[in-house]
Amino acid sequence: MSKKKTVSLVIFAIILLAGFITSWKNMNYSDGFESIGKGMTEEQVTDAMGKSDLRRLGCRDTPTWQGDKIQEDHCGFELQYNAFLLPKFWTIGFGKDGAVISKYEYVSP
């Protein structure tokens, strides 16, 4: 096999692997995110979604449930999960008692 052909196959394999990883990670986040319900604990969220990419005090934005206003407006902390190779991320906010109060999926056009 020629060197040029070998390099081409390696590049193709890397691209294919990156596509597979992207699809797998993002699909797991999407599926986990759909299963998140109000009142869940941080441990339950982590079981469903895995370790978050970011944990911040307070919430990035006014807490909502997928864009719908919620009664609880005090967010104690928030977990953020970043999509792999896509302009997208998911956030899950927790109230003072440590229970889920908000979730939102951010997608950039």
N, C-alpha and C positions, 0 to 999 in steps of 0.2 A: 504494500500500500504506500502511496506517495505521501511525502510529508504534508503537502497541501491538503490532501484528502483527510489525513489524520487530524490536522488542525481544524478543518471544517466540521468533522464529526464531533470533536471535543466541544467546540463552540455551540453546535446544535444541542448537544447533551446538556450543557450548562443552561442554555435558554429553556430547554424542556424542563429541567429540574426547577428552575426559578418559577416557571409557570405553575408547576405542580405544587410547590411550596406556597405560592401566593394563593392559589385556589383552596388548598387544604386549610391554611391558617385563617383566611378570611371566612371560609364556610363555617369553621368551628366557632369563630367569634359571632357570626350571624345567628347560628343555631343557639348558642349559649345565650345571646342577648334576647332572643325571642322567649326564652324560658324564664327570664328574670321577672319576678312579681313583686308588688309592693309588700313591704314588711319582711322581706328576706334579710338574712344577716350577711355580713361581709364574707364569712366562711362559706355560706351557701352560694354566693355570687362567685367566689373564687373557685369553688368546686365546678360550677357551670361554665365559667369563662377562662379559668386559669389565672396565673399571676398577671396583674395589671402592668401596663407600661408606665403609668404615672399615678401617683396618689397625691391629691392636693387638698389643703384645708379649704373649706368652703366649696362653692360650685363655680365653674367657669362662667355660667350665665344664670339668669333667673331659672330656678328649677321648674321643669315641666315633665309631663309624662308623654313622651313622643310628640311634643308641641302643644299638648292640651294643658292649660293652667291647672295648678294643683293648689290645695288649701295650705299645705305646709310650705312656708317660704324660708325656713331656716335650714340651710344645708351645712351639716357639720364637716363632712368631707366628701370627696368624689374620687372614683376610680376611672381611669381612662385607658382604653384599649385601642391601639393604633393599627389600622389595616396595613398589610404588607404590600408595598409598591402601588398603593392606590391612595388618592386624596380623600380618605374617609377615616373616621374614628367613632367610637362609641363611648358614652359616659354614663355612669351610674352614681347617683347621689344618695347620701345617707343622712338621715335626720339626727337630732341630738341623741336619740336613744340607740343609734347604731343600726336602724332598720332602713331598708331601701325606701326612698320617697320619690325618686325621679330617675328617668332614663331618657337618653336622647341619642339619635344616630346623626352624626354630622357628615354630610357629603358635599364635596366641592364640585361644581360643575366642570 
